[in-house]
């Protein structure tokens, strides 16, 4: 209890590092995919969300909430699509 083991700081958790690598790889993949289909990553995300929803529809409020952006931003993205 409370014994100093001589380590100045605990080492990062291996699982956390692996998760960060997975997230980084996913972000790169999504960016490459968006570029391949000539969409911005945000527009691709709108389409991904809609494709995963039953009936393939959602309100701007639902999209904004899921994407973490404003409803005005979603409206602009949908208008551009």
N, C-alpha and C positions, 0 to 999 in steps of 0.2 A: 504494500500500500504506500503510494507516494514515493517509492524509491526511484531515484534517477538512474536510468540504465546507461547514461552517457550519450544517448542520442539527442541531439539538439532539437530535432523536430521529427514527428512521426512520418514515415514514408507514405506517399499517396497510395490509396487502395488500388490494387491491380484491376478490380472490376470497374472502378470509376474510370481509370485510364482506357480500358477497353471500350467502355460505353462512349467516351469522348471520340475515340477513333471511329467507331461505327457512325456516330452522328456526323462527323466530318466527312466521311465517305458518302453518306446519304445526301448531304448537302451538295457535294461535288456532282454526284449522279443526277440529282434533280436539276442542277444548273445546266449540266451537259444535255439532259433531255429537253429542257425548255429551249435551249439554243437550237437543238436539232429540229424542233418543230416550230421554230421562230416565234416563240412566246416568251414573255417575261416569266421569271419564276413565280411571281404573284398570280398571273393569269393562269399558269399551269396549275397552281394550287387550287384556284377556284374550280377548275375542271375536275381535278382529282377529288375534291370534296363532293361535288355534285355526282360524280360517277359512283361514289361509294354510298350514296344515300338512297333509300328506298324511293322509287319513283323518279330518281335523278333530279330532284328539285329541292330548293331551300329558299327561304326569304333572305333578303339582304342582311337583316338583323342576325339570323342564324349563321350566315357565312362570316359576317364581321366578328361574331363571338368566337367562332372556331378558329379564325385566322389571327385574332388578336389585333384587328385594325378597326377603324371607324366605319360606320355604315356608308358614309360619303365615299370613302376609299373603295369599298366594295361596289358601290353603284358606278363609279368611274371605271373600274376594271371590267364589270359586266357590259357597260356601254361600249367599251373598246373591243370586247370579244365579238 
